[in-house]
């Protein structure tokens, strides 16, 4: 994203090419521009290690407010795996799991201390936990037009 922005493409073009949002591109461009004086100073000093560390800090996601995830990815995977088992294998006289029965079985097996049937239902519906957001670092999208600069370059 930063590389595409650096070759005089506007935010809307970069967002289109990377299948992102214009405001995301704007935020990352602004973040890079604010760090430019520090980057230039370290580059002039020839301190490659400090320069690399600063670049990593600039590109790292910033802290986000909000409640931390209640369940670890490992717990979610175990609950989804449990849903793939036949209920009869756990001694349940039913042919298909319900979210409520899965929640009770997950607690019984010690996968989690407590969980609502609604949380189980969300895990099964989406296939992944709801808390994590999409990464802000650019991923190459399928819509890069032909003939534009940067074609064929791989993303970080």
C-alpha positions in Angstrom: 0.0 0.0 0.0 2.8 2.4 1.0 4.8 1.4 -2.1 1.9 2.0 -4.4 1.2 5.3 -2.8 4.8 6.3 -3.2 4.7 6.2 -7.0 2.2 9.1 -7.2 -1.0 7.1 -7.1 -3.8 8.7 -5.3 -5.6 7.0 -2.3 -8.6 6.0 -4.4 -6.4 4.3 -7.0 -4.4 2.4 -4.4 -7.5 1.4 -2.6 -9.1 0.1 -5.8 -5.9 -1.9 -6.8 -5.6 -3.5 -3.4 -9.3 -4.1 -2.8 -9.2 -1.8 0.2 -10.8 1.4 1.4 -9.6 4.9 0.6 -9.6 5.9 4.3 -7.3 2.9 5.1 -4.9 4.1 2.4 -5.1 7.6 3.7 -4.3 6.5 7.3 -1.3 4.5 6.2 0.0 7.2 3.9 -0.3 9.8 6.7 1.4 7.5 9.2 4.3 7.0 6.8 4.6 10.7 6.0 4.7 11.6 9.8 7.6 9.2 10.3 9.5 10.4 7.2 11.8 12.8 9.0 12.9 10.1 11.5 13.4 7.6 8.7 15.4 10.1 6.6 17.6 10.9 9.7 18.4 7.2 10.4 19.0 6.6 6.8 21.5 9.5 6.6 23.3 8.2 9.7 23.6 4.8 8.1 22.2 3.0 11.1 20.5 0.1 9.2 19.5 -1.7 12.4 17.7 1.3 13.9 16.1 2.1 10.5 14.7 -1.5 10.2 13.4 -1.3 13.8 11.7 2.0 13.1 10.1 0.7 9.9 8.8 -2.4 11.8 7.3 -0.1 14.4 5.6 2.1 11.8 4.2 -0.9 10.0 2.9 -2.7 13.1 -0.7 -2.4 13.9 -1.5 0.1 16.6 -3.3 -0.8 19.8 -7.0 -1.0 19.4 -9.6 -0.3 22.0 -12.3 -2.8 22.8 -12.7 -6.0 24.8 -10.1 -8.6 24.3 -11.3 -11.9 22.8 -13.0 -14.1 25.3 -11.9 -17.4 23.6 -8.6 -18.4 22.3 -8.3 -19.6 18.7 -7.4 -23.0 20.1 -10.7 -23.1 22.0 -12.7 -22.1 19.0 -11.0 -24.8 16.9 -11.7 -27.4 19.6 -15.4 -26.4 19.7 -15.6 -26.6 15.9 -13.9 -30.0 15.9 -16.4 -31.1 18.6 -19.3 -30.0 16.3 -17.8 -32.4 13.6 -18.1 -35.4 15.9 -21.2 -37.5 16.1 -23.2 -36.6 19.2 -23.7 -40.3 19.9 -19.9 -40.6 20.4 -20.3 -38.4 23.4 -23.3 -40.3 24.7 -25.9 -37.9 23.5 -29.1 -39.6 22.1 -29.4 -37.1 19.2 -28.5 -37.1 15.6 -27.2 -33.5 15.3 -25.7 -31.1 17.7 -27.5 -27.9 18.7 -25.5 -24.9 19.9 -26.8 -25.4 23.4 -25.7 -29.0 23.5 -22.3 -28.1 22.0 -21.8 -25.4 24.7 -22.6 -27.9 27.5 -20.3 -30.5 26.0 -17.4 -28.0 25.6 -17.8 -27.1 29.3 -18.1 -30.7 30.3 -14.8 -31.6 28.4 -13.0 -28.6 29.9 -12.5 -26.8 26.7 -13.9 -23.6 28.2 -15.1 -22.7 31.7 -18.3 -21.2 30.3 -19.8 -20.4 27.0 -23.2 -19.4 25.6 -25.0 -21.3 22.9 -25.0 -18.0 21.0 -21.2 -17.8 21.0 -21.1 -21.4 19.8 -23.6 -20.6 17.0 -21.4 -17.6 15.9 -18.3 -19.8 15.7 -20.1 -22.4 13.6 -21.7 -19.8 11.4 -18.6 -17.8 10.5 -15.9 -20.4 10.8 -13.7 -18.0 12.7 -13.9 -15.9 15.9 -15.6 -12.5 15.6 -13.2 -10.4 17.6 -10.1 -10.1 15.2 -10.5 -7.5 12.5 -8.9 -7.6 9.1 -5.2 -6.8 8.9 -4.4 -3.2 7.9 -1.4 -4.2 5.9 -2.2 -4.4 2.2 -2.9 -7.6 0.4 -2.6 -7.7 -3.4 -6.2 -7.6 -4.7 -7.4 -9.2 -8.0 -8.3 -5.9 -9.6 -5.0 -4.3 -10.6 -5.6 -2.7 -14.0 -3.3 -3.5 -16.9 -0.6 -1.1 -17.9 -0.1 0.6 -14.5 3.1 1.0 -12.7 3.9 -1.6 -10.1 2.4 -4.4 -12.1 3.8 -7.8 -11.1 5.4 -6.6 -7.9 4.6 -8.8 -4.9 3.3 -7.3 -1.7 4.9 -7.5 1.7 
